[in-house]
Amino acid sequence: MTTRDTALLEFLIQFITDERRQRFEEVLDYRTRHITVVLEDIFQPHNASAVLRSCDLRGIQDIHIVENNYEYDVNPDVVLGSTKWLNLYHYNGVEFNTPMVYEHLHEKGYKIVATCPHRNDFTPDTLPLDQPIALVFGTEKLGLSDYAVEHADMHVRIPMYGFTESYNISVSAALLLYSLTNRLHASTDIDWHLSEDERNELRLIWTRRTLSRIRQYERKFAELHPEFE
């Protein structure tokens, strides 16, 4: 957070209700970047939106969207406004963007975890969480690309005991995130919380997205603080 952003947050937050400020703090207590989600070519609007909703409800802040063959399409009736509270990063600059997101996340210190029903590396109960992880999900029909599977650091599968071959992707994401975030919340030796600077950054983003007349408020801030312009 820059000095200007800190001053802007202090100015803007006075225009939202006490209830909304309290809700921000309650949500921030469970927000994390220790787990992030990567979606590779998820194009079904219902499933794409359901995954985002699960991410918000389980405290996952960052979602990386890889658009190799399909543009990511969100159904507003399913997502129910959850995108308002999330950071979505789109990768669509070249024909095949999966290596780009893998490189970016490795540079950020993440271990890449491909979700694969036929690889037996780990289950949600045994997947190591000592380092930040990026869970990679693919389409229901085709699954992940060969590159996404072979260049992952680890693989995770959700045990199945029926005849059907795999879970629906939105169900798979919900089950994994529920199990893994519960493990984080119960841990005493993993620092999964956001830093205070990260919390302030989100307070500013969320406050901006909450205020319906944000441009008017920011113009007023500029008038009161010409030193930042």
Secondary structure as the mmCIF struct_conf table of DSSP 4:
data_model
#
loop_
_struct_conf.conf_type_id
_struct_conf.id
_struct_conf.beg_label_comp_id
_struct_conf.beg_label_asym_id
_struct_conf.beg_label_seq_id
_struct_conf.end_label_comp_id
_struct_conf.end_label_asym_id
_struct_conf.end_label_seq_id
HELX_RH_AL_P HELX_RH_AL_P1 THR A 3 LEU A 12
HELX_RH_3T_P HELX_RH_3T_P1 ILE A 13 PHE A 15
BEND BEND1 ILE A 16 ILE A 16
HELX_RH_AL_P HELX_RH_AL_P2 ASP A 18 LEU A 28
TURN_TY1_P TURN_TY1_P1 ASP A 29 TYR A 30
STRN STRN1 THR A 32 THR A 32
BEND BEND2 ARG A 33 HIS A 34
STRN STRN2 ILE A 35 GLU A 40
BEND BEND3 ASP A 41 ASP A 41
HELX_RH_AL_P HELX_RH_AL_P3 PRO A 45 LEU A 57
TURN_TY1_P TURN_TY1_P2 ARG A 58 GLY A 59
STRN STRN3 ILE A 60 ILE A 60
STRN STRN4 ASP A 62 VAL A 66
BEND BEND4 ASN A 68 TYR A 70
HELX_RH_AL_P HELX_RH_AL_P4 PRO A 76 VAL A 79
TURN_TY1_P TURN_TY1_P3 LEU A 80 GLY A 81
HELX_RH_3T_P HELX_RH_3T_P2 SER A 82 TRP A 85
BEND BEND5 LEU A 86 LEU A 86
STRN STRN5 ASN A 87 TYR A 91
BEND BEND6 GLY A 93 GLU A 95
HELX_RH_AL_P HELX_RH_AL_P5 THR A 98 GLU A 107
TURN_TY1_P TURN_TY1_P4 LYS A 108 GLY A 109
HELX_LH_PP_P HELX_LH_PP_P1 TYR A 110 TYR A 110
STRN STRN6 LYS A 111 THR A 115
TURN_TY1_P TURN_TY1_P5 PRO A 117 HIS A 118
BEND BEND7 ASP A 121 ASP A 121
STRN STRN7 PHE A 122 PHE A 122
TURN_TY1_P TURN_TY1_P6 PRO A 124 THR A 126
BEND BEND8 LEU A 127 LEU A 127
BEND BEND9 ASP A 130 GLN A 131
STRN STRN8 ILE A 133 PHE A 137
STRN STRN9 THR A 139 THR A 139
TURN_TY1_P TURN_TY1_P7 GLU A 140 LEU A 142
STRN STRN10 GLY A 143 GLY A 143
BEND BEND10 LEU A 144 LEU A 144
HELX_RH_AL_P HELX_RH_AL_P6 ASP A 146 GLU A 150
TURN_TY1_P TURN_TY1_P8 HIS A 151 HIS A 151
BEND BEND11 ASP A 153 ASP A 153
STRN STRN11 MET A 154 VAL A 156
BEND BEND12 GLY A 162 GLU A 165
HELX_RH_AL_P HELX_RH_AL_P7 ILE A 169 ALA A 186
BEND BEND13 THR A 188 ASP A 189
STRN STRN12 HIS A 193 HIS A 193
HELX_LH_PP_P HELX_LH_PP_P2 LEU A 194 SER A 195
HELX_RH_AL_P HELX_RH_AL_P8 GLU A 196 THR A 210
TURN_TY1_P TURN_TY1_P9 SER A 212 ARG A 213
HELX_RH_AL_P HELX_RH_AL_P9 ILE A 214 LEU A 224
HELX_RH_3T_P HELX_RH_3T_P3 PRO A 226 PHE A 228
#
